[in-house]
Amino acid sequence: MASFHRLRKCQSTGVAVSTHITQLHTSSHACAKQHHKMLVLGGGSGGITMSARMKRLMGAGNVAVVEPSEMHYYQPIWTLVGAGAKKAASSGRPTASVMPSGVHWVKSKVQEINPDTNTVRTEDGTEITYEYLIVALGLQLHFERVKGLPEGFEHPKIGSNYSIQTVEKTWKALQDFKEGNAVFTFPNTPVKCAGAPQKIMYLSDAYLRKTGKREKANIMYNTSLPVLFGIKKYADSLWDIVKRRDLQVNLRQNLIEVRPDKQEAVFENLDKPGETRVVEYEMLHVTPPMGPSLVVKGSPLADDGGWLDLNKDTLQHKKYPNVFGIGDCTNLPTAKTGAAVAAQSAVLHRTISRLLKNEKPDKIYDGYTSCPLVTSYNTVILAEFDYNGQPLETFPINQAKERRLMYHMKADVMPHLYWHGLLRGLWGGPGPYRKLFHLGMK
Ligand SMILES: Cc1cc2nc3c(=O)[nH]c(=O)nc-3n(C[C@H](O)[C@H](O)[C@H](O)COP(=O)(O)OP(=O)(O)OC[C@H]3O[C@@H](n4cnc5c(N)ncnc54)[C@H](O)[C@@H]3O)c2cc1C
């Protein structure tokens, strides 16, 4: 109700405001000044999840979300879209439909955060003050750091599952494959879902086998990393698969240039500075370099690397006690995934509810994260692990094995859990089920 009054006030000043009563939340484009008890920056996985939880904790009228995008995407399904197993349209829904009802949506981009004055400034000039701030701005893709991109995507034979603009180009390149190298890359930066760059390789291999073209394909995974996957238990299984399916893995190779007119990709050897290698491709899947949100990086909230500087147990900011964070924008030392967002949301909810009562946070985030490593059109290895890189598996079976059941989880169960559980603030990760399945032992 309070935000409704503020909106009315904006309207009377003649500033353009759109209120979608049928969407049950209020939204504004521009209003010179606003104040909200709880301000959430970013309306992606972490932002919508936390706004739903904060609505429950302090009432819808006290919560606002700053998010410029009209569409909200379930990014994990892009792996299957790039391989033609799902439609791109199935990955997105209007942001209005996932915004919790009654929560105030500021439809603009955050431009500046000043935690010393509890102020956020948006692109349209609105100044928003807050009592509490949750930063959920995700990370930044940097296609432009590869010479020849992003304009190279205008040519065929090249795609990337990492954005809605390029994911269908992956599927097109795969379908058009005739003969030659199919090349998959992993950049020399932190990434979100570190398994995704190789999942599309396994799917492409499966597709080329299914269509009788595998013998004409040389499939290679050129990764900047010195390992195939960070957690040994799952890496061992993946090495077995690449050997069995004749997939070439080249470690410490970093994509620096694409020459789409010649269908050439240029890699630097990270172990031998100055040494480069040109690879001709018939299909190229690019995982772009990634980095921190530029807004976080340019604020006092960032650590030296530009990531949101959080206490890794409680998700409270290390210097500003009324600031919290979740997801890909943070410096939490775990793999950046939606599954991590789910587990973090339960801890952050608890931390904030305790602080509101002047009590100390008592729930600790163990770094839980998960990566369903899709290895074909009907198998998945479900990697789950914690801050220490120790497997933290939900099911009482060996999850390093390829399983049909896990594919079904990835393709059918998880999207449902995302839209109807996580985004409504009702899913805090599989911790309680893990305890149950392991008879309280994990
Ligand atoms: C191809 C692919 C496959 C993946 N597979 C999996 C998987 O299998 N399992 C899994 O758990 N995770 C997976 N992920 C990762 C998962 O999608 C992310 O980790 C998760 O979405 C992170 O949530 P977030 O809220 O931190 O960031 P996001 O969901 O990216 O949200 C960030 C939001 O901030 C907004 N924003 C950015 N800048 C501004 C600004 N200046 N002002 C206002 N708003 C802004 C953006 O518009 C966006 O809505 C995958 C991701 C990709 C791309």
PDBQT file of the ligand as one rigid body, heavy atoms in Angstrom, charges set to zero:
ROOT
HETATM    1  C1  LIG A 501      24.055 -22.090 -20.123  1.00  0.00    +0.000 C 
HETATM    2  C2  LIG A 501      23.832 -22.085 -18.633  1.00  0.00    +0.000 A 
HETATM    3  C3  LIG A 501      23.613 -23.276 -17.983  1.00  0.00    +0.000 A 
HETATM    4  C4  LIG A 501      23.417 -23.289 -16.611  1.00  0.00    +0.000 A 
HETATM    5  N1  LIG A 501      23.155 -24.483 -15.999  1.00  0.00    +0.000 NA
HETATM    6  C5  LIG A 501      22.884 -24.517 -14.678  1.00  0.00    +0.000 A 
HETATM    7  C6  LIG A 501      22.502 -25.744 -14.053  1.00  0.00    +0.000 A 
HETATM    8  O1  LIG A 501      22.382 -26.783 -14.698  1.00  0.00    +0.000 OA
HETATM    9  N2  LIG A 501      22.239 -25.723 -12.726  1.00  0.00    +0.000 N 
HETATM   10  C7  LIG A 501      22.315 -24.575 -11.996  1.00  0.00    +0.000 A 
HETATM   11  O2  LIG A 501      22.047 -24.611 -10.800  1.00  0.00    +0.000 OA
HETATM   12  N3  LIG A 501      22.685 -23.395 -12.558  1.00  0.00    +0.000 NA
HETATM   13  C8  LIG A 501      22.955 -23.336 -13.877  1.00  0.00    +0.000 A 
HETATM   14  N4  LIG A 501      23.278 -22.138 -14.478  1.00  0.00    +0.000 N 
HETATM   15  C9  LIG A 501      23.617 -20.961 -13.627  1.00  0.00    +0.000 C 
HETATM   16  C10 LIG A 501      22.425 -20.186 -13.100  1.00  0.00    +0.000 C 
HETATM   17  O3  LIG A 501      21.540 -19.836 -14.126  1.00  0.00    +0.000 OA
HETATM   18  C11 LIG A 501      22.942 -18.932 -12.394  1.00  0.00    +0.000 C 
HETATM   19  O4  LIG A 501      23.966 -19.289 -11.488  1.00  0.00    +0.000 OA
HETATM   20  C12 LIG A 501      21.833 -18.204 -11.642  1.00  0.00    +0.000 C 
HETATM   21  O5  LIG A 501      20.892 -17.712 -12.556  1.00  0.00    +0.000 OA
HETATM   22  C13 LIG A 501      22.410 -17.075 -10.796  1.00  0.00    +0.000 C 
HETATM   23  O6  LIG A 501      21.394 -16.260 -10.267  1.00  0.00    +0.000 OA
HETATM   24  P1  LIG A 501      21.670 -14.709  -9.984  1.00  0.00    +0.000 P 
HETATM   25  O7  LIG A 501      20.426 -14.171  -9.407  1.00  0.00    +0.000 OA
HETATM   26  O8  LIG A 501      22.938 -14.557  -9.238  1.00  0.00    +0.000 OA
HETATM   27  O9  LIG A 501      21.948 -14.096 -11.433  1.00  0.00    +0.000 OA
HETATM   28  P2  LIG A 501      20.913 -13.968 -12.626  1.00  0.00    +0.000 P 
HETATM   29  O10 LIG A 501      19.863 -15.008 -12.539  1.00  0.00    +0.000 OA
HETATM   30  O11 LIG A 501      21.752 -13.929 -13.864  1.00  0.00    +0.000 OA
HETATM   31  O12 LIG A 501      20.224 -12.576 -12.384  1.00  0.00    +0.000 OA
HETATM   32  C14 LIG A 501      20.890 -11.336 -12.383  1.00  0.00    +0.000 C 
HETATM   33  C15 LIG A 501      19.832 -10.267 -12.659  1.00  0.00    +0.000 C 
HETATM   34  O13 LIG A 501      20.398  -8.985 -12.442  1.00  0.00    +0.000 OA
HETATM   35  C16 LIG A 501      19.903  -8.122 -13.436  1.00  0.00    +0.000 C 
HETATM   36  N5  LIG A 501      20.837  -7.004 -13.576  1.00  0.00    +0.000 N 
HETATM   37  C17 LIG A 501      22.086  -7.015 -14.072  1.00  0.00    +0.000 A 
HETATM   38  N6  LIG A 501      22.631  -5.791 -14.020  1.00  0.00    +0.000 NA
HETATM   39  C18 LIG A 501      21.688  -4.987 -13.479  1.00  0.00    +0.000 A 
HETATM   40  C19 LIG A 501      21.645  -3.605 -13.147  1.00  0.00    +0.000 A 
HETATM   41  N7  LIG A 501      22.680  -2.801 -13.379  1.00  0.00    +0.000 N 
HETATM   42  N8  LIG A 501      20.529  -3.131 -12.572  1.00  0.00    +0.000 NA
HETATM   43  C20 LIG A 501      19.461  -3.934 -12.298  1.00  0.00    +0.000 A 
HETATM   44  N9  LIG A 501      19.451  -5.233 -12.599  1.00  0.00    +0.000 NA
HETATM   45  C21 LIG A 501      20.542  -5.763 -13.173  1.00  0.00    +0.000 A 
HETATM   46  C22 LIG A 501      19.806  -8.979 -14.694  1.00  0.00    +0.000 C 
HETATM   47  O14 LIG A 501      18.928  -8.426 -15.645  1.00  0.00    +0.000 OA
HETATM   48  C23 LIG A 501      19.318 -10.294 -14.105  1.00  0.00    +0.000 C 
HETATM   49  O15 LIG A 501      17.922 -10.378 -14.119  1.00  0.00    +0.000 OA
HETATM   50  C24 LIG A 501      23.450 -22.077 -15.862  1.00  0.00    +0.000 A 
HETATM   51  C25 LIG A 501      23.653 -20.859 -16.534  1.00  0.00    +0.000 A 
HETATM   52  C26 LIG A 501      23.823 -20.856 -17.907  1.00  0.00    +0.000 A 
HETATM   53  C27 LIG A 501      24.018 -19.551 -18.625  1.00  0.00    +0.000 C 
ENDROOT
TORSDOF 0
